[in-house]
Amino acid sequence: MQLFYNPHISETDTTIPFSKEESRHMVKVLRKNVGDQLHITNGKGWLFTAEITQADSKHCIAEIKASEFQNKHGYQLHLAVAPTKMNDRYEWFLEKATEIGIDSITPIICENSERRIIKPERFEKILQSAMKQSLSCYLPTLNAAVPFSEFIDQDHKGERFIAHCEETHKHSLKQVLTPSNTVTILIGPEGDFSTTEIEKAKASNFKPVTLGNTRLRTETAAIVACHSVAFVNEL
């Protein structure tokens, strides 16, 4: 099955118009024609089955034949991950986390961050592509980048964790996770969180955790955390 994305469709719509760019891709690249069936999601849980009624490279239109709401996984995962020095590593994290299952992402700017500016438009395209590739009907929310101190002062519901590399007392993330819960996990930059940031996080009820016995890159740590939450919720 090939999945398309259109954020503007609702369950009450009967037809779907496609933009000039999407129409050209469908007709010129994918060779879609009148009568061909499409599977489309709005990224909010709905899966639509539609049939092309107008195959124009500038204005393609499809008629909705059926719609079905897909249930979401039984947990809420929010990862706050510092941008990596190499942008492609962060993009890799976004892609894989979407495939595994994540609900929201916040880039956090830390004391040791080497990259402080991100390209949200590029990141959004990565998320959309990964959602379609993995045949998911839920598009993760990409929040605006914020300073670390601002993020931890926000009202985060559920369980809160900070994964860091300092040699202090920490629990294994997999051992302290609770299934079917809301989870927020902090992942630091290449230089790790500063001692001050770790203490501030602990003061804001973020529990220190370890992701294993080896030192992980930022993007690897984020994927391990994402998979740990997904794995615990499969049991």
C-alpha positions in Angstrom: 0.0 0.0 0.0 1.2 3.5 -0.8 0.1 6.2 1.6 -0.4 9.9 0.7 -0.7 12.8 3.1 -3.2 15.7 3.1 -3.6 17.5 6.4 -6.7 19.4 5.3 -9.1 16.4 5.0 -11.8 15.7 7.6 -14.0 12.7 8.1 -17.0 14.7 6.6 -15.3 15.5 3.3 -16.4 13.7 0.1 -13.7 14.8 -2.3 -10.0 15.6 -2.0 -8.3 18.3 -4.2 -4.6 18.0 -4.5 -2.1 20.8 -4.8 -0.3 21.5 -8.1 2.9 19.9 -6.8 1.1 16.8 -5.5 -1.0 16.5 -8.7 2.1 16.7 -10.9 3.8 13.9 -8.8 0.7 11.7 -9.0 0.1 12.1 -12.8 3.6 12.6 -14.2 5.8 10.5 -11.8 3.4 7.8 -10.4 1.4 7.6 -13.6 -1.9 7.7 -11.8 -5.1 7.9 -13.9 -8.8 8.2 -13.5 -10.2 5.2 -11.6 -7.0 4.5 -9.7 -7.4 4.0 -5.9 -5.5 6.0 -3.3 -4.9 5.7 0.4 -4.6 9.0 2.2 -4.2 10.1 5.8 -4.6 13.5 7.4 -2.0 12.7 10.0 -4.7 12.8 12.8 -5.6 9.1 12.7 -7.9 8.9 9.7 -7.3 6.6 6.7 -9.2 7.5 3.6 -9.7 5.3 0.6 -10.3 7.5 -2.5 -10.7 7.1 -6.3 -9.2 9.6 -8.8 -11.9 11.3 -10.7 -9.7 14.0 -12.4 -6.2 13.1 -13.3 -4.8 16.5 -14.2 -1.1 17.3 -13.6 -2.1 20.8 -12.3 -5.2 19.9 -10.4 -5.9 16.2 -9.4 -9.1 15.4 -7.6 -10.2 12.2 -5.9 -13.6 11.0 -4.5 -13.6 9.5 -1.0 -15.0 6.1 -1.0 -14.4 5.0 2.6 -12.8 6.4 5.8 -11.6 4.6 8.9 -10.2 5.9 12.1 -7.0 4.1 13.2 -6.4 3.6 16.9 -3.2 5.2 18.3 -0.7 3.4 20.4 -1.6 3.3 24.1 1.0 5.8 25.4 2.2 9.4 24.8 5.9 9.9 24.2 7.5 13.3 24.1 11.2 13.4 23.4 13.1 16.7 24.0 16.4 16.2 22.1 19.2 18.7 21.6 20.1 19.4 18.0 23.1 17.5 16.8 26.2 19.2 15.3 25.6 17.4 12.0 22.1 18.1 10.9 21.6 14.8 9.0 22.0 12.9 12.3 19.0 14.7 13.8 17.1 14.1 10.6 17.9 10.4 10.9 16.5 10.4 14.5 13.3 12.1 13.3 12.8 9.5 10.6 13.4 6.5 12.8 11.5 7.8 15.8 8.5 8.3 13.6 8.7 4.8 12.3 9.0 3.3 15.8 6.2 5.5 17.3 6.6 9.0 18.8 4.0 11.7 19.5 5.9 14.9 19.9 9.5 16.2 19.6 11.0 19.4 21.0 14.5 20.5 20.0 16.2 21.9 23.2 19.1 24.2 23.3 21.5 23.3 26.0 24.7 24.8 27.5 26.9 22.5 25.5 24.8 22.6 22.3 27.0 23.2 19.2 23.9 23.7 16.9 21.4 26.3 18.0 19.4 26.9 14.8 17.2 24.3 13.2 15.2 24.2 9.9 11.7 23.2 11.0 10.4 23.1 7.4 13.0 20.5 6.5 12.2 18.5 9.7 8.5 18.6 8.9 9.1 17.0 5.5 11.2 14.3 7.1 8.4 13.5 9.6 5.8 13.4 6.8 7.9 11.1 4.6 8.6 8.7 7.5 4.9 8.6 8.5 3.9 7.7 4.9 6.7 5.2 4.6 5.7 3.4 7.8 2.0 3.5 6.9 1.1 5.3 10.1 -1.9 7.7 10.2 -0.4 9.9 12.9 2.1 12.7 12.2 4.3 13.5 15.2 4.1 17.1 16.5 7.3 19.1 16.0 7.5 21.9 18.6 9.6 25.0 18.3 13.1 24.9 19.6 13.4 26.2 23.1 16.2 26.8 25.7 16.6 23.9 28.2 15.6 26.0 31.2 12.4 27.1 29.5 11.5 23.5 28.6 11.9 22.1 32.1 9.7 24.9 33.5 6.8 23.8 31.4 4.0 21.6 32.8 4.8 18.1 31.7 2.3 15.5 32.6 3.1 11.8 33.4 6.6 10.4 33.9 9.7 12.6 33.4 13.2 11.3 32.7 16.6 12.8 31.9 19.2 10.5 30.3 22.8 11.7 31.0 26.3 10.4 31.2 27.5 11.6 34.6 28.7 8.9 37.0 25.9 9.3 39.5 23.0 7.1 40.7 20.6 6.3 37.8 18.0 3.8 37.1 17.7 1.8 33.9 15.0 3.5 31.7 13.3 0.1 30.9 13.0 -0.7 34.6 11.2 2.4 35.6 8.9 2.9 32.7 5.2 2.4 33.3 3.1 1.1 30.3 0.2 3.1 29.0 1.5 6.4 30.4 2.6 9.8 29.3 6.4 10.0 29.1 8.8 12.9 28.6 12.5 12.1 28.1 15.4 14.6 27.9 18.3 13.7 25.6 21.3 16.1 25.7 23.9 17.3 23.1 27.2 15.7 22.1 28.8 17.3 25.1 26.0 16.0 27.4 24.0 18.1 29.8 25.9 20.3 32.2 25.9 19.5 35.9 23.8 22.6 36.5 21.2 21.4 33.9 21.0 17.9 35.4 20.4 19.4 38.9 17.7 21.8 37.5 16.0 18.8 35.8 16.0 16.8 39.0 14.5 19.8 40.8 11.7 19.7 38.3 11.0 16.0 39.0 12.9 14.6 36.1 14.4 11.2 37.2 18.0 10.4 36.0 18.1 7.3 33.9 20.7 5.3 31.9 20.1 3.8 28.4 22.8 1.1 28.7 26.4 0.5 29.5 27.9 2.3 26.5 28.2 6.0 25.7 25.7 6.8 22.9 25.5 9.5 20.4 22.7 12.0 20.8 20.6 10.6 18.0 21.3 7.0 19.0 20.3 7.7 22.6 17.0 9.2 21.4 16.2 6.1 19.3 17.1 3.8 22.2 14.8 5.8 24.5 12.0 5.8 21.8 12.3 2.0 21.3 12.4 1.4 25.1 9.1 3.1 25.5 7.5 1.2 22.5 9.0 -2.1 23.8 7.6 -1.7 27.3 4.2 -0.9 25.9 4.2 -4.1 23.8 4.4 -6.4 26.8 
